[in-house]
Amino acid sequence: MNQISKPQPAESLADRAYSRLRSDILGGGFAPGQPLRLEPLRARYGYSFSPLREALTRLAADRLVSQSSLRGFRVAEFSLAEMWDILRTRILIEGEALRLAIDKGDAAWEARVQATLAAFSHCVTAPGPADEESRAVFEHYHAVFHGTLIEACGSPSLLRLARQLYLQTERYRRPHLMADSAETVIAEHGALRDAALARDAGLACDLLARHYTRTGEFIEAALARAAPEPVTP
């Protein structure tokens, strides 16, 4: 006798819709400012309006989507001012979390920092095309390393804010993460690890600030190169 499968709960469908929409936005499947209307999304993904609407609301909270009563949902526009604001806030939040983690972190934390950098370095040097799947894997290990650096801080509030800010810069960062040389990427993150494990909070926080500032400058230059040439009359 064939078993009748239970219908998936709405929350599970909303989670799936959220994941797929988020992946496509981050991967450039939707252009900045593009409307996200429910009927085309239903046809594209196969989900009903309710989980799609919930997913879009969550993406609006992540600031990947904008929402207004008149225009509905749209992919959030790129904004250099927003990117710099988020990066500077990350320096403040993660800098304080890093100071606390260096003070409180134990031997197990040190081992996790070592292990996550090793995994990230392996990902950086792995051969293969720089396609969206490899960018997603790169981003995952990058996030794990930065999260591990501050996880011993003992402050759930700082960790929650750090995760939110990390997600808000991912859309700017992901297309350019793999454009830098592997040697530079590994060297920057290795220096962060070394300073943290040496319990040199001042140096570690300075390196973190320089790392994020350099990332912002790199992204700004890349966006400027990608901008269309102005039309002269």
GIPEKA-V44532 format. One record per residue. N is the residue number from 1. SS is DSSP state (~ for helix, > for strand, _ for the rest). PHI is phi in degrees with one decimal (* if undefined). OMEGA is omega in whole degrees, 0 to 359 (none if undefined). Layout:
n:N ss:SS phi:PHI omega:OMEGA
n:N ss:SS phi:PHI omega:OMEGA
This chain:
n:1 ss:_ phi:* omega:178
n:2 ss:_ phi:-71.5 omega:177
n:3 ss:_ phi:-81.1 omega:178
n:4 ss:_ phi:-87.5 omega:181
n:5 ss:_ phi:-74.0 omega:179
n:6 ss:_ phi:-74.2 omega:178
n:7 ss:_ phi:-65.3 omega:179
n:8 ss:_ phi:-69.9 omega:176
n:9 ss:_ phi:-65.7 omega:183
n:10 ss:~ phi:-58.2 omega:182
n:11 ss:~ phi:-62.8 omega:179
n:12 ss:~ phi:-63.8 omega:177
n:13 ss:~ phi:-65.4 omega:178
n:14 ss:~ phi:-64.9 omega:178
n:15 ss:~ phi:-62.2 omega:180
n:16 ss:~ phi:-66.4 omega:178
n:17 ss:~ phi:-62.4 omega:178
n:18 ss:~ phi:-61.3 omega:182
n:19 ss:~ phi:-62.9 omega:183
n:20 ss:~ phi:-70.9 omega:178
n:21 ss:~ phi:-63.8 omega:180
n:22 ss:~ phi:-61.0 omega:180
n:23 ss:~ phi:-61.8 omega:181
n:24 ss:~ phi:-70.9 omega:177
n:25 ss:~ phi:-67.1 omega:180
n:26 ss:~ phi:-65.0 omega:181
n:27 ss:_ phi:-84.0 omega:179
n:28 ss:_ phi:84.8 omega:178
n:29 ss:_ phi:-69.1 omega:174
n:30 ss:_ phi:-125.0 omega:182
n:31 ss:_ phi:-81.2 omega:174
n:32 ss:_ phi:-55.1 omega:181
n:33 ss:_ phi:86.2 omega:182
n:34 ss:_ phi:-69.4 omega:177
n:35 ss:> phi:-63.2 omega:177
n:36 ss:_ phi:-118.3 omega:183
n:37 ss:_ phi:-87.5 omega:189
n:38 ss:~ phi:-64.9 omega:184
n:39 ss:~ phi:-64.4 omega:175
n:40 ss:~ phi:-61.5 omega:178
n:41 ss:~ phi:-68.4 omega:177
n:42 ss:~ phi:-62.9 omega:180
n:43 ss:~ phi:-67.4 omega:183
n:44 ss:~ phi:-75.2 omega:188
n:45 ss:~ phi:-107.2 omega:179
n:46 ss:_ phi:84.6 omega:178
n:47 ss:_ phi:-96.0 omega:178
n:48 ss:_ phi:-76.6 omega:186
n:49 ss:~ phi:-63.8 omega:186
n:50 ss:~ phi:-63.1 omega:177
n:51 ss:~ phi:-66.2 omega:177
n:52 ss:~ phi:-65.5 omega:179
n:53 ss:~ phi:-64.0 omega:178
n:54 ss:~ phi:-64.4 omega:179
n:55 ss:~ phi:-62.6 omega:180
n:56 ss:~ phi:-65.2 omega:178
n:57 ss:~ phi:-64.3 omega:177
n:58 ss:~ phi:-65.7 omega:178
n:59 ss:~ phi:-67.6 omega:175
n:60 ss:~ phi:-66.5 omega:176
n:61 ss:~ phi:-64.8 omega:176
n:62 ss:_ phi:-78.5 omega:181
n:63 ss:_ phi:67.9 omega:171
n:64 ss:_ phi:-89.4 omega:181
n:65 ss:> phi:-130.4 omega:173
n:66 ss:> phi:-105.8 omega:184
n:67 ss:> phi:-137.7 omega:174
n:68 ss:> phi:-143.4 omega:182
n:69 ss:_ phi:-67.2 omega:183
n:70 ss:_ phi:-92.3 omega:186
n:71 ss:_ phi:-99.8 omega:181
n:72 ss:> phi:73.5 omega:182
n:73 ss:> phi:-94.8 omega:175
n:74 ss:> phi:-142.6 omega:171
n:75 ss:> phi:-64.0 omega:181
n:76 ss:_ phi:-62.4 omega:177
n:77 ss:_ phi:-72.2 omega:171
n:78 ss:_ phi:-73.6 omega:178
n:79 ss:_ phi:-147.0 omega:177
n:80 ss:~ phi:-62.6 omega:179
n:81 ss:~ phi:-62.1 omega:178
n:82 ss:~ phi:-65.6 omega:181
n:83 ss:~ phi:-58.5 omega:181
n:84 ss:~ phi:-67.0 omega:178
n:85 ss:~ phi:-61.5 omega:180
n:86 ss:~ phi:-67.2 omega:181
n:87 ss:~ phi:-63.1 omega:180
n:88 ss:~ phi:-67.6 omega:176
n:89 ss:~ phi:-69.7 omega:176
n:90 ss:~ phi:-60.4 omega:179
n:91 ss:~ phi:-60.2 omega:179
n:92 ss:~ phi:-66.9 omega:185
n:93 ss:~ phi:-68.8 omega:183
n:94 ss:~ phi:-71.5 omega:176
n:95 ss:~ phi:-62.0 omega:178
n:96 ss:~ phi:-67.0 omega:178
n:97 ss:~ phi:-63.3 omega:180
n:98 ss:~ phi:-67.1 omega:177
n:99 ss:~ phi:-58.0 omega:181
n:100 ss:~ phi:-67.1 omega:180
n:101 ss:~ phi:-63.8 omega:178
n:102 ss:~ phi:-64.1 omega:179
n:103 ss:~ phi:-73.5 omega:188
n:104 ss:~ phi:-99.8 omega:188
n:105 ss:_ phi:-61.2 omega:181
n:106 ss:_ phi:-103.8 omega:181
n:107 ss:~ phi:-63.7 omega:179
n:108 ss:~ phi:-66.1 omega:176
n:109 ss:~ phi:-63.0 omega:179
n:110 ss:~ phi:-58.1 omega:180
n:111 ss:~ phi:-64.7 omega:180
n:112 ss:~ phi:-67.1 omega:177
n:113 ss:~ phi:-61.5 omega:178
n:114 ss:~ phi:-60.3 omega:185
n:115 ss:~ phi:-67.2 omega:182
n:116 ss:~ phi:-71.0 omega:176
n:117 ss:~ phi:-68.5 omega:178
n:118 ss:~ phi:-61.4 omega:179
n:119 ss:~ phi:-65.3 omega:179
n:120 ss:~ phi:-65.4 omega:180
n:121 ss:~ phi:-61.7 omega:177
n:122 ss:~ phi:-61.9 omega:179
n:123 ss:~ phi:-64.0 omega:182
n:124 ss:~ phi:-62.6 omega:185
n:125 ss:~ phi:-92.9 omega:181
n:126 ss:_ phi:-66.3 omega:179
n:127 ss:_ phi:-71.9 omega:177
n:128 ss:_ phi:142.1 omega:181
n:129 ss:_ phi:-71.7 omega:178
n:130 ss:_ phi:-86.4 omega:180
n:131 ss:_ phi:-90.3 omega:185
n:132 ss:~ phi:-65.7 omega:179
n:133 ss:~ phi:-64.1 omega:180
n:134 ss:~ phi:-68.4 omega:175
n:135 ss:~ phi:-64.4 omega:179
n:136 ss:~ phi:-64.6 omega:178
n:137 ss:~ phi:-65.4 omega:177
n:138 ss:~ phi:-57.2 omega:181
n:139 ss:~ phi:-62.1 omega:180
n:140 ss:~ phi:-59.9 omega:182
n:141 ss:~ phi:-69.6 omega:175
n:142 ss:~ phi:-62.7 omega:179
n:143 ss:~ phi:-64.3 omega:181
n:144 ss:~ phi:-62.2 omega:180
n:145 ss:~ phi:-63.2 omega:182
n:146 ss:~ phi:-64.2 omega:177
n:147 ss:~ phi:-66.9 omega:180
n:148 ss:~ phi:-67.1 omega:179
n:149 ss:~ phi:-55.1 omega:187
n:150 ss:~ phi:-110.1 omega:188
n:151 ss:~ phi:-65.9 omega:181
n:152 ss:~ phi:-87.0 omega:185
n:153 ss:~ phi:-67.3 omega:179
n:154 ss:_ phi:83.3 omega:181
n:155 ss:_ phi:-119.0 omega:177
n:156 ss:~ phi:-58.3 omega:181
n:157 ss:~ phi:-66.8 omega:178
n:158 ss:~ phi:-62.8 omega:180
n:159 ss:~ phi:-65.8 omega:178
n:160 ss:~ phi:-63.9 omega:179
n:161 ss:~ phi:-64.2 omega:179
n:162 ss:~ phi:-62.2 omega:179
n:163 ss:~ phi:-64.0 omega:180
n:164 ss:~ phi:-62.4 omega:181
n:165 ss:~ phi:-67.6 omega:178
n:166 ss:~ phi:-60.0 omega:181
n:167 ss:~ phi:-62.0 omega:183
n:168 ss:~ phi:-70.7 omega:177
n:169 ss:~ phi:-94.5 omega:185
n:170 ss:~ phi:-62.7 omega:182
n:171 ss:~ phi:-63.6 omega:177
n:172 ss:~ phi:-75.4 omega:191
n:173 ss:~ phi:-83.7 omega:191
n:174 ss:~ phi:-57.7 omega:182
n:175 ss:~ phi:-63.8 omega:186
n:176 ss:~ phi:-113.8 omega:185
n:177 ss:~ phi:-59.2 omega:188
n:178 ss:~ phi:-94.6 omega:182
n:179 ss:~ phi:-81.7 omega:179
n:180 ss:_ phi:-76.8 omega:180
n:181 ss:_ phi:-70.4 omega:180
n:182 ss:~ phi:-60.4 omega:181
n:183 ss:~ phi:-62.9 omega:180
n:184 ss:~ phi:-67.3 omega:180
n:185 ss:~ phi:-61.2 omega:181
n:186 ss:~ phi:-66.1 omega:181
n:187 ss:~ phi:-64.6 omega:181
n:188 ss:~ phi:-63.3 omega:181
n:189 ss:~ phi:-73.5 omega:176
n:190 ss:~ phi:-66.3 omega:177
n:191 ss:~ phi:-65.0 omega:176
n:192 ss:~ phi:-61.8 omega:178
n:193 ss:~ phi:-59.6 omega:184
n:194 ss:~ phi:-61.6 omega:180
n:195 ss:~ phi:-65.6 omega:180
n:196 ss:~ phi:-65.1 omega:183
n:197 ss:~ phi:-73.2 omega:174
n:198 ss:_ phi:-80.4 omega:180
n:199 ss:_ phi:61.3 omega:177
n:200 ss:_ phi:-100.2 omega:186
n:201 ss:~ phi:-63.6 omega:180
n:202 ss:~ phi:-61.1 omega:180
n:203 ss:~ phi:-66.5 omega:182
n:204 ss:~ phi:-59.9 omega:181
n:205 ss:~ phi:-69.3 omega:176
n:206 ss:~ phi:-65.7 omega:178
n:207 ss:~ phi:-65.1 omega:179
n:208 ss:~ phi:-62.7 omega:180
n:209 ss:~ phi:-62.6 omega:180
n:210 ss:~ phi:-66.5 omega:179
n:211 ss:~ phi:-62.4 omega:181
n:212 ss:~ phi:-71.0 omega:178
n:213 ss:~ phi:-64.9 omega:178
n:214 ss:~ phi:-63.6 omega:177
n:215 ss:~ phi:-59.1 omega:179
n:216 ss:~ phi:-61.5 omega:179
n:217 ss:~ phi:-65.0 omega:179
n:218 ss:~ phi:-63.8 omega:180
n:219 ss:~ phi:-65.1 omega:180
n:220 ss:~ phi:-60.4 omega:179
n:221 ss:~ phi:-65.0 omega:180
n:222 ss:~ phi:-66.2 omega:178
n:223 ss:~ phi:-66.2 omega:179
n:224 ss:~ phi:-65.9 omega:178
n:225 ss:~ phi:-66.8 omega:182
n:226 ss:~ phi:-82.9 omega:183
n:227 ss:_ phi:-67.1 omega:179
n:228 ss:_ phi:-66.4 omega:177
n:229 ss:_ phi:-67.0 omega:178
n:230 ss:_ phi:-64.5 omega:180
n:231 ss:_ phi:-85.7 omega:179
n:232 ss:_ phi:-91.2 omega:180
n:233 ss:_ phi:-69.6 omega:none
